[in-house]
Amino acid sequence: ICDESTWRKPSSIESAIGLCTPDSVNKMKSEINKGDTTDYVCDSTGWRKAVLIDYIGPCDSSKYYTVKKHQDTSYACRTTKTWTTLNSTEKAIGVCAPKQYGKIDSVITKNDTTRYYCDSTSWRKATLTDFFGKCDSTKYYNTVKYDKTTYTCRKNNNWETLTSIEQSIGLCSPKNRGKIDTTSSKVDYYCDSTGWRTTTVRDYYGPCDSSLLYTTKFFKMHSYGCEKGPEWTYLEYPESDLGYCTPAVKGLARIDEYATSYICDTKWRT
């Protein structure tokens, strides 16, 4: 080969596929050796082994987020100006690009479905907020179901799972404040401004006031009396059986449930 005024022997590559001349710059040729094929590209330095960009072109700003395939492998042009292979999520649902911001898609496997959210440049696992928006005053007491779990928008501006009580009898909201409901386990709850709470004697009979003075009520297997108010007083024995010893019944004798006689003096005594 006459190369810059010097005769030289051709290299093995040149002997196989010919010379790399100005006319063949950027052109590709292949060498076949024992069934294996190697591609070469002619550039200003001579023949070199072909690399990925020789097949699919350079990755620049005009190709960001595009996908090209070479030898059964897909590559994405990243903003780092490099072609890289797709991850498992991208293989399933494609590349997340800025024009798809906010898109939600799902990857379905044999045992599960995983939802993904396109966060402008990459996929991330979708959250409750991605589906139903932020929890704010416009959504207070709303309930939504997500991944087989029910959530409600609390007044702390967070989506939270329902408690076991709420799952049984629903939410305690302003529209049912003051209501009493019973769970499947036969426990009564009262809805007040703080949420569901276990019931008290006052929830059933109202506050203890002058109109109910010395009245007794039976509640949850025990007696309560109206004495000072506004709360009802838990009565100890024997008042829990005989009632209050008041001036109105002074001197009156009564027999308790155990057949013991009591008389009302300043208090009940045998």
C-alpha positions in Angstrom: 0.0 0.0 0.0 1.3 3.4 -0.9 0.7 5.4 2.3 2.1 8.9 2.5 5.0 8.3 0.2 5.9 5.0 1.8 5.1 1.5 0.7 3.9 -0.7 3.6 2.2 -4.0 4.0 -1.6 -3.9 4.7 -2.8 -4.8 8.2 -4.8 -7.9 8.7 -8.0 -5.8 8.8 -7.1 -4.0 5.5 -6.3 -7.4 3.9 -9.7 -8.6 4.9 -12.0 -5.7 4.2 -9.9 -3.3 2.1 -8.4 0.2 2.7 -9.9 3.0 4.8 -9.7 5.9 2.4 -11.2 9.4 2.4 -13.9 8.1 0.2 -15.0 5.4 2.8 -14.9 7.6 5.9 -17.9 6.9 8.2 -18.7 3.8 6.2 -18.9 0.4 7.8 -17.6 -3.0 6.7 -17.7 -6.4 8.3 -15.0 -9.1 8.8 -16.2 -12.6 9.0 -13.8 -15.0 10.8 -14.8 -18.6 11.6 -18.5 -17.7 11.6 -18.1 -14.6 13.8 -18.8 -11.2 12.3 -17.0 -8.0 13.5 -18.1 -4.6 12.2 -15.5 -1.9 11.6 -16.0 1.8 10.8 -13.6 3.9 8.8 -12.7 7.2 10.4 -9.8 9.7 10.3 -7.5 7.2 12.2 -8.3 4.2 10.1 -10.5 1.2 10.8 -11.9 0.8 14.3 -14.4 -1.6 15.8 -17.9 -0.2 15.5 -19.6 1.0 18.7 -23.3 1.6 19.6 -23.5 5.2 18.2 -22.3 3.9 14.8 -25.5 1.9 14.6 -28.1 4.2 16.2 -26.5 7.6 16.0 -25.3 9.9 18.7 -27.4 10.8 21.8 -27.9 14.6 21.8 -30.7 17.0 23.0 -32.7 16.3 19.9 -33.1 12.7 20.9 -33.6 12.9 24.7 -36.0 10.1 25.9 -36.2 8.4 22.4 -35.7 4.7 22.3 -33.8 2.8 19.6 -33.2 -0.9 19.2 -29.9 -2.7 18.3 -29.4 -6.4 18.2 -32.6 -7.1 20.1 -31.7 -4.6 22.9 -33.5 -1.3 23.4 -31.5 1.8 24.4 -32.8 5.2 25.6 -31.1 8.5 25.0 -30.6 10.0 28.5 -30.1 13.7 29.4 -26.5 12.7 30.2 -26.1 12.4 26.4 -25.5 8.7 26.6 -27.5 5.7 25.4 -28.3 3.2 28.2 -30.4 0.1 28.3 -33.9 0.2 29.7 -34.7 -0.9 33.2 -37.4 -3.5 33.9 -40.1 -0.8 34.4 -39.3 1.0 31.2 -39.3 -2.3 29.3 -42.8 -2.9 30.5 -44.4 0.6 30.1 -41.9 2.7 28.2 -39.7 5.6 29.0 -41.0 8.4 31.2 -40.6 11.7 29.4 -41.5 15.3 30.5 -44.5 15.4 28.1 -45.9 12.4 30.1 -45.6 14.1 33.4 -48.4 12.9 35.7 -49.1 9.8 33.7 -49.9 6.6 35.7 -49.3 3.2 34.3 -49.3 -0.3 35.7 -46.9 -3.3 35.6 -48.8 -6.5 36.0 -47.2 -9.7 37.2 -48.6 -13.1 38.0 -49.3 -12.2 41.7 -49.4 -8.5 41.8 -50.1 -5.2 40.1 -47.7 -2.3 40.7 -48.7 1.2 39.7 -46.1 3.8 38.6 -46.2 7.6 38.3 -44.2 9.5 35.7 -42.5 12.2 37.7 -41.3 14.2 34.6 -38.1 12.2 34.0 -38.5 8.8 35.7 -41.0 6.3 36.9 -41.6 6.0 40.6 -44.2 3.9 42.5 -47.5 5.7 42.6 -48.9 7.0 45.9 -52.4 7.6 47.1 -51.9 11.3 46.5 -51.0 10.7 42.8 -54.5 9.1 42.4 -56.7 11.2 44.6 -54.8 14.5 45.0 -53.6 16.2 48.2 -55.7 15.9 51.3 -57.0 19.4 52.1 -60.1 21.0 53.5 -62.1 20.2 50.3 -61.6 16.5 51.0 -62.1 16.2 54.8 -64.0 13.1 55.7 -63.8 11.7 52.2 -62.9 8.0 51.9 -61.1 6.3 49.1 -59.9 2.8 48.4 -56.4 2.1 47.2 -54.6 -1.2 47.0 -57.4 -3.0 48.9 -57.1 -0.5 51.8 -59.6 2.3 52.7 -58.2 5.7 53.6 -59.8 8.9 54.8 -58.7 12.6 54.6 -58.0 13.7 58.1 -58.0 17.3 59.3 -54.2 17.1 59.7 -54.2 17.1 55.9 -53.0 13.5 55.7 -54.6 10.5 54.1 -54.7 7.8 56.8 -56.1 4.3 57.0 -59.4 3.8 58.8 -59.4 2.6 62.4 -61.1 -0.8 63.2 -64.0 1.2 64.7 -64.4 3.3 61.5 -64.2 0.2 59.4 -67.1 -1.2 61.4 -69.5 1.8 61.8 -68.1 4.4 59.4 -66.5 7.8 60.0 -67.4 10.2 62.8 -68.1 13.4 60.8 -70.0 16.7 61.6 -73.2 15.3 60.0 -73.5 12.4 62.5 -72.0 14.2 65.6 -74.0 13.3 68.7 -75.0 9.9 67.3 -74.5 6.5 68.9 -73.6 3.5 66.9 -72.7 -0.1 67.7 -69.8 -2.1 66.3 -70.1 -5.7 65.1 -68.5 -6.7 68.5 -71.5 -5.1 70.3 -69.6 -2.1 71.7 -71.4 1.3 71.7 -69.5 4.4 70.5 -70.5 8.1 70.6 -69.5 10.6 67.9 -68.2 13.9 69.3 -65.7 16.5 68.0 -62.7 14.3 68.7 -64.1 11.2 66.9 -65.6 8.0 68.1 -65.3 7.3 71.8 -66.9 4.8 74.1 -70.3 5.9 75.4 -71.0 7.3 78.9 -74.2 7.5 80.9 -74.5 11.1 79.9 -74.6 10.2 76.2 -77.8 8.2 76.9 -79.6 10.2 79.6 -78.3 13.8 79.0 -76.3 15.9 81.6 -77.1 15.7 85.3 -79.0 18.9 86.1 -81.4 20.1 88.8 -84.4 18.4 87.1 -82.7 15.0 87.6 -81.3 15.6 91.0 -80.9 12.3 93.0 -82.2 10.3 90.0 -80.4 7.0 89.4 -79.8 5.3 86.1 -78.6 1.8 85.2 -75.8 1.9 82.6 -73.4 -0.9 81.5 -74.2 -3.2 84.4 -73.9 -0.5 87.1 -75.8 2.3 88.7 -75.1 6.0 88.3 -76.7 8.9 90.2 -77.3 12.6 89.5 -75.9 14.5 92.4 -73.7 17.5 91.6 -73.6 17.4 87.8 -73.2 17.9 85.0 -71.6 14.4 85.0 -73.3 11.4 86.5 -71.8 9.9 89.6 -70.7 6.2 89.8 -72.6 4.8 92.8 -71.0 2.5 95.3 -73.0 0.0 97.3 -75.6 0.2 98.8 -76.6 3.4 96.9 -76.2 1.5 93.7 -79.0 -0.8 94.9 -81.1 1.4 97.2 -80.7 4.8 95.6 -79.8 8.0 97.4 -80.5 8.5 101.0 -82.1 12.0 100.9 -84.1 14.0 103.4 -87.2 13.0 101.5 -86.7 9.3 102.4 -85.1 9.9 105.8 -86.3 7.2 108.2 -87.4 4.9 105.4 -86.4 1.3 105.5 -85.5 -0.7 102.4 -84.3 -4.2 101.7 -81.4 -4.7 99.3 -80.9 -7.5 96.8 -79.2 -9.7 99.4 -82.3 -9.4 101.8 -80.5 -7.1 104.2 -82.5 -4.3 105.8 -81.2 -0.7 105.6 -82.6 2.5 106.9 -82.0 6.0 105.7 -80.4 8.1 108.4 -77.7 10.6 107.3 -76.8 7.8 105.0 -77.9 4.2 104.5 -77.1 1.9 107.4 -78.1 -1.6 108.4 
